[in-house]
Amino acid sequence: MTCHSLSSMRRIAAILTVALAMGLSVPARAAADNDRFVLLISGASGDPEYAAAFRKWVDTLESTLHDKFQYAADHVVVLTETPKAGESKATADGVRQAVAALKPRLTPTDQLVVILIGHGSDDASGAKFNLVGPDLTVKDWSELLASVPGHLAVVDTTSASFPFLAGLSGHDRGIITATNCVAQRYATVFPDAFIQALSSDAADLDKNGRVSLLEAFTTASRTVAQHYEQGGIMATEVALLDDNGDGKGTVAGTENAADGNVAAVTYLQGVAVQTSTDPETQRLLTRQRELTDQIDALRRRRGEMAADEYNRTLEGLLTELATVSHDLREKQR
């Protein structure tokens, strides 16, 4: 790292320190409330015990999305083995129909998070997510999601999910798998840990009021590791995150990780959009939102930019954001 890069990083850290000391927040942005979608699929259970666990996880996540994150009913599409009212059957045709119905509703600035709960398998035909009836292979999923517009994240919480990492990896995509090798084929505890992390204050590591995909992944990975350590048994799952498009993935807690820039600015929970009848206050609110959008877009591109250029651009945006946030706070006193 060059002296210039170190200097820029110190200035950026100083700007954030001053902003926080002044009681300002550097808000994290996500797609607006009406631009966020979740496709939640719970596949074939194969056993009453698993069926009960999958149902519990689906219900918990649905409750979080609707009640806490305020998703509109038609922005959460749910497919399960035994559908309740408003859900569809988790079959291959059902998945295809759900994705086909979502595509025309999405724009390039929207966000779709696909969450898979259930069992996975891997054989001569390729890795699969087990559905009711014929399964879909990772190749099928890649083709289905290839033309989805907007920001896409896929969280495969199942056993044997590792091949989905490379199979679905792409530019501006966050891919999480519960396992990091093809040998990890046992039932996973990652889904429970991940779903709990999404709404946990403890998982909000940067204390900005929301849990990012990266924070949920990091917290859930820690919970999974503790589960096996406390049980005194060998871990049969290690989660991976890929969001730089190389399909290799990174284990949570890796220093100087190549992955994490996109996941760090991917949130299932939106933010309240403030408005004001005062023209000057509204101008400041609009500019604050523009700047936070620009910062998120920049952070997504971090891996594509030279360090000096990235730090210089980020420093300029943060400096203006701190000024705008200060002025806004003074206006609202």
C-alpha positions as CSV (number, residue, x, y, z in Angstrom):
1,M,0.0,0.0,0.0
2,T,1.4,3.4,-1.0
3,C,1.9,6.3,1.5
4,H,-0.8,8.2,-0.5
5,S,-3.3,5.3,0.1
6,L,-2.5,5.3,3.8
7,S,-2.9,9.0,4.0
8,S,-6.3,8.9,2.2
9,M,-7.5,6.1,4.5
10,R,-6.5,8.1,7.5
11,R,-8.4,11.1,6.2
12,I,-11.5,9.0,5.5
13,A,-11.3,7.5,9.0
14,A,-11.0,11.0,10.4
15,I,-14.0,12.2,8.5
16,L,-16.1,9.3,9.8
17,T,-14.9,9.9,13.3
18,V,-15.8,13.6,13.2
19,A,-19.2,12.8,11.7
20,L,-20.0,10.3,14.5
21,A,-18.7,12.6,17.2
22,M,-21.1,15.3,15.9
23,G,-24.0,12.8,16.3
24,L,-24.4,12.4,12.6
25,S,-25.1,9.1,10.8
26,V,-23.7,8.1,7.5
27,P,-26.8,6.3,6.3
28,A,-26.6,3.1,4.4
29,R,-28.7,3.0,1.3
30,A,-30.6,0.2,-0.3
31,A,-33.3,0.0,-2.9
32,A,-36.4,1.9,-1.9
33,D,-39.1,-0.1,-0.1
34,N,-41.1,-0.7,-3.3
35,D,-37.9,-1.8,-5.2
36,R,-36.9,-4.8,-3.0
37,F,-38.1,-8.3,-3.7
38,V,-37.4,-11.7,-2.1
39,L,-38.0,-15.1,-3.7
40,L,-38.1,-17.6,-0.8
41,I,-38.1,-21.3,-1.7
42,S,-38.3,-24.2,0.7
43,G,-37.8,-27.5,-1.1
44,A,-38.6,-31.2,-0.5
45,S,-38.0,-32.2,3.1
46,G,-38.0,-36.0,2.9
47,D,-38.7,-36.3,6.6
48,P,-41.2,-34.9,9.1
49,E,-38.5,-33.5,11.3
50,Y,-37.0,-31.5,8.4
51,A,-40.4,-30.5,7.2
52,A,-41.1,-28.9,10.6
53,A,-37.7,-27.1,10.7
54,F,-38.1,-25.8,7.1
55,R,-41.6,-24.5,7.9
56,K,-40.4,-22.8,11.0
57,W,-37.6,-21.0,9.1
58,V,-39.9,-19.9,6.3
59,D,-42.5,-18.6,8.8
60,T,-39.8,-16.7,10.8
61,L,-38.3,-15.1,7.7
62,E,-41.7,-14.2,6.2
63,S,-42.6,-12.5,9.5
64,T,-39.4,-10.6,9.5
65,L,-39.8,-9.4,5.9
66,H,-43.4,-8.3,6.3
67,D,-43.6,-7.2,9.9
68,K,-40.2,-5.7,10.6
69,F,-38.9,-4.8,7.1
70,Q,-42.3,-3.8,5.9
71,Y,-42.2,-5.7,2.6
72,A,-45.4,-5.5,0.6
73,A,-47.2,-8.8,0.3
74,D,-46.6,-9.2,-3.4
75,H,-42.8,-8.4,-3.0
76,V,-42.2,-11.6,-1.2
77,V,-42.8,-14.7,-3.4
78,V,-42.8,-17.9,-1.4
79,L,-42.7,-21.5,-2.7
80,T,-42.9,-24.4,-0.2
81,E,-43.4,-28.2,-0.1
82,T,-46.9,-27.8,1.5
83,P,-48.1,-24.3,0.5
84,K,-50.1,-22.1,2.8
85,A,-52.5,-19.4,1.5
86,G,-50.6,-17.1,-0.7
87,E,-47.7,-19.6,-1.3
88,S,-47.0,-21.8,-4.3
89,K,-45.8,-25.4,-4.7
90,A,-42.0,-25.7,-4.7
91,T,-41.7,-27.5,-8.0
92,A,-39.4,-26.9,-11.0
93,D,-42.3,-25.5,-13.0
94,G,-43.3,-23.4,-10.0
95,V,-39.8,-21.9,-9.7
96,R,-39.7,-21.1,-13.4
97,Q,-43.1,-19.4,-13.3
98,A,-42.1,-17.4,-10.2
99,V,-38.9,-16.1,-11.8
100,A,-40.6,-15.4,-15.1
101,A,-43.3,-13.4,-13.3
102,L,-40.6,-11.4,-11.3
103,K,-38.4,-10.4,-14.3
104,P,-40.8,-7.9,-15.9
105,R,-41.4,-6.3,-12.5
106,L,-37.7,-5.6,-11.9
107,T,-35.7,-2.6,-13.2
108,P,-31.9,-2.3,-13.3
109,T,-31.9,-0.5,-9.9
110,D,-34.1,-3.0,-8.1
111,Q,-32.9,-5.7,-5.8
112,L,-33.9,-9.4,-5.8
113,V,-32.7,-11.8,-3.0
114,V,-33.3,-15.5,-3.6
115,I,-33.1,-17.7,-0.5
116,L,-33.1,-21.4,-0.8
117,I,-34.0,-23.6,2.2
118,G,-34.0,-27.4,2.2
119,H,-31.7,-30.1,0.9
120,G,-29.1,-30.1,-1.8
121,S,-27.4,-33.0,-3.7
122,D,-24.6,-33.5,-6.2
123,D,-24.3,-36.3,-8.7
124,A,-23.2,-37.0,-12.2
125,S,-25.8,-34.6,-13.6
126,G,-24.5,-31.7,-11.4
127,A,-25.4,-30.0,-8.1
128,K,-29.1,-29.6,-7.4
129,F,-31.5,-27.9,-5.1
130,N,-34.1,-30.6,-4.1
131,L,-37.6,-29.6,-5.1
132,V,-40.9,-31.4,-5.1
133,G,-40.6,-33.7,-8.1
134,P,-37.8,-33.1,-10.6
135,D,-35.0,-30.9,-9.3
136,L,-33.2,-27.9,-10.8
137,T,-29.5,-28.2,-11.3
138,V,-27.0,-25.3,-10.8
139,K,-26.9,-25.0,-14.6
140,D,-30.7,-24.6,-14.7
141,W,-30.6,-22.0,-12.0
142,S,-27.8,-20.1,-13.9
143,E,-30.0,-20.0,-17.0
144,L,-33.1,-19.0,-15.1
145,L,-31.3,-16.1,-13.3
146,A,-29.1,-15.0,-16.2
147,S,-31.4,-12.2,-17.5
148,V,-32.8,-11.0,-14.1
149,P,-32.3,-7.2,-14.1
150,G,-31.2,-5.3,-11.1
151,H,-29.0,-6.3,-8.1
152,L,-29.2,-10.0,-7.4
153,A,-28.2,-12.0,-4.4
154,V,-28.6,-15.7,-3.9
155,V,-28.4,-17.4,-0.5
156,D,-28.3,-21.2,-0.8
157,T,-28.5,-22.5,2.8
158,T,-28.5,-26.2,1.9
159,S,-26.2,-29.1,2.0
160,A,-24.0,-29.7,-1.1
161,S,-24.6,-26.1,-2.1
162,F,-20.9,-25.3,-2.8
163,P,-21.1,-25.7,-6.6
164,F,-23.8,-23.0,-6.7
165,L,-21.1,-20.5,-5.8
166,A,-19.2,-20.8,-9.1
167,G,-22.3,-21.7,-11.0
168,L,-24.1,-18.4,-10.2
169,S,-21.2,-16.0,-9.6
170,G,-21.3,-12.9,-11.7
171,H,-20.7,-9.1,-11.8
172,D,-22.6,-7.2,-9.0
173,R,-23.9,-10.4,-7.5
174,G,-23.7,-11.7,-4.0
175,I,-23.7,-15.4,-3.7
176,I,-23.7,-17.3,-0.4
177,T,-23.5,-21.0,0.1
178,A,-23.7,-22.9,3.3
179,T,-20.8,-25.3,2.3
180,N,-17.3,-24.8,0.9
181,C,-16.7,-28.2,-0.7
182,V,-18.6,-31.0,-2.4
183,A,-18.0,-33.4,0.5
184,Q,-20.2,-31.3,2.8
185,R,-23.5,-33.1,2.1
186,Y,-25.0,-33.2,5.6
187,A,-28.0,-31.2,6.8
188,T,-27.0,-27.6,7.6
189,V,-27.6,-25.4,10.6
190,F,-26.7,-22.3,8.6
191,P,-30.3,-21.4,7.5
192,D,-31.4,-21.0,11.1
193,A,-28.3,-18.9,12.0
194,F,-28.7,-16.7,8.9
195,I,-32.4,-16.0,9.3
196,Q,-31.9,-15.1,13.0
197,A,-28.9,-12.8,12.1
198,L,-31.0,-10.8,9.6
199,S,-33.1,-9.3,12.4
200,S,-30.5,-9.4,15.2
201,D,-29.1,-6.1,16.7
202,A,-25.9,-8.0,17.5
203,A,-25.4,-8.7,13.8
204,D,-25.5,-5.0,13.0
205,L,-21.7,-4.8,13.3
206,D,-21.3,-1.3,12.0
207,K,-24.3,-0.1,14.1
208,N,-26.0,1.7,11.3
209,G,-29.4,0.4,12.2
210,R,-29.6,-2.4,9.6
211,V,-27.9,-5.7,8.9
212,S,-26.2,-6.1,5.5
213,L,-25.8,-9.4,3.7
214,L,-22.2,-9.4,4.7
215,E,-23.0,-8.9,8.3
216,A,-25.6,-11.6,8.3
217,F,-23.2,-14.0,6.6
218,T,-20.4,-13.1,9.1
219,T,-22.7,-13.5,12.1
220,A,-24.3,-16.7,10.9
221,S,-20.9,-18.2,10.1
222,R,-19.7,-17.5,13.7
223,T,-22.9,-19.0,15.1
224,V,-22.5,-22.2,13.0
225,A,-18.8,-22.5,14.2
226,Q,-19.9,-22.2,17.8
227,H,-22.6,-24.8,17.3
228,Y,-20.1,-27.4,16.3
229,E,-17.5,-26.3,18.9
230,Q,-20.0,-26.4,21.8
231,G,-21.2,-29.8,20.6
232,G,-17.7,-31.2,20.5
233,I,-18.2,-32.4,17.0
234,M,-16.4,-31.9,13.7
235,A,-18.0,-29.1,11.6
236,T,-19.7,-30.5,8.5
237,E,-20.3,-27.1,6.9
238,V,-18.4,-23.9,6.3
239,A,-20.2,-21.1,4.5
240,L,-18.7,-19.1,1.6
241,L,-19.4,-15.6,0.2
242,D,-18.6,-14.6,-3.4
243,D,-19.4,-11.1,-4.7
244,N,-16.5,-10.2,-6.9
245,G,-17.5,-12.5,-9.7
246,D,-14.5,-14.9,-9.6
247,G,-16.6,-17.8,-8.2
248,K,-14.0,-18.7,-5.6
249,G,-15.6,-17.4,-2.4
250,T,-14.3,-16.3,0.9
251,V,-14.8,-17.7,4.5
252,A,-16.1,-15.2,7.0
253,G,-13.5,-13.3,8.9
254,T,-10.8,-13.6,6.2
255,E,-8.4,-10.6,6.4
256,N,-8.1,-8.4,3.3
257,A,-10.8,-10.5,1.7
258,A,-11.4,-10.2,-2.0
259,D,-15.1,-10.5,-1.4
260,G,-17.5,-8.4,0.6
261,N,-17.8,-5.0,-1.2
262,V,-21.2,-5.8,-2.8
263,A,-22.6,-7.8,0.2
264,A,-21.7,-4.9,2.5
265,V,-24.1,-2.6,0.7
266,T,-26.8,-5.2,0.1
267,Y,-29.7,-4.9,2.7
268,L,-33.0,-6.7,2.8
269,Q,-34.2,-3.9,5.1
270,G,-34.9,-0.6,3.4
271,V,-34.7,2.9,4.9
272,A,-37.4,5.4,5.5
273,V,-37.4,8.1,2.9
274,Q,-37.7,11.5,4.6
275,T,-39.5,14.4,3.1
276,S,-40.1,18.0,4.2
277,T,-42.3,20.9,3.2
278,D,-39.4,23.3,3.7
279,P,-37.6,23.7,0.3
280,E,-34.2,24.0,1.8
281,T,-34.6,21.0,4.1
282,Q,-35.9,19.0,1.2
283,R,-32.9,20.0,-0.9
284,L,-30.6,18.7,1.8
285,L,-32.6,15.5,2.2
286,T,-32.5,14.9,-1.6
287,R,-28.7,15.6,-1.7
288,Q,-28.1,13.3,1.3
289,R,-29.9,10.5,-0.5
290,E,-28.0,11.2,-3.7
291,L,-24.7,11.1,-1.9
292,T,-25.4,7.8,0.0
293,D,-26.5,6.2,-3.3
294,Q,-23.2,7.3,-4.9
295,I,-21.2,5.9,-2.0
296,D,-23.0,2.6,-2.2
297,A,-22.4,2.5,-6.0
298,L,-18.7,3.3,-5.4
299,R,-18.3,0.6,-2.8
300,R,-19.8,-1.9,-5.2
301,R,-17.0,-1.0,-7.7
302,R,-14.2,-1.0,-5.2
303,G,-12.6,-4.2,-6.7
304,E,-12.6,-2.6,-10.2
305,M,-10.7,0.6,-9.2
306,A,-7.2,1.5,-8.2
307,A,-6.9,2.1,-4.5
308,D,-5.9,5.7,-4.8
309,E,-8.8,6.6,-7.1
310,Y,-11.2,4.8,-4.8
311,N,-10.0,6.5,-1.7
312,R,-9.9,9.9,-3.3
313,T,-13.5,9.6,-4.6
314,L,-14.8,8.1,-1.4
315,E,-13.1,10.9,0.7
316,G,-14.8,13.6,-1.5
317,L,-18.2,12.0,-1.2
318,L,-17.9,11.4,2.6
319,T,-16.7,15.0,3.1
320,E,-19.7,16.4,1.3
321,L,-22.1,14.0,3.1
322,A,-20.8,15.0,6.5
323,T,-21.4,18.7,5.6
324,V,-24.9,18.1,4.2
325,S,-25.8,15.9,7.2
326,H,-24.6,18.6,9.6
327,D,-26.6,21.3,7.8
328,L,-29.6,19.1,7.8
329,R,-29.3,18.4,11.5
330,E,-29.0,22.1,12.2
331,K,-32.2,22.8,10.1
332,Q,-34.1,20.1,12.0
333,R,-33.3,21.4,15.5
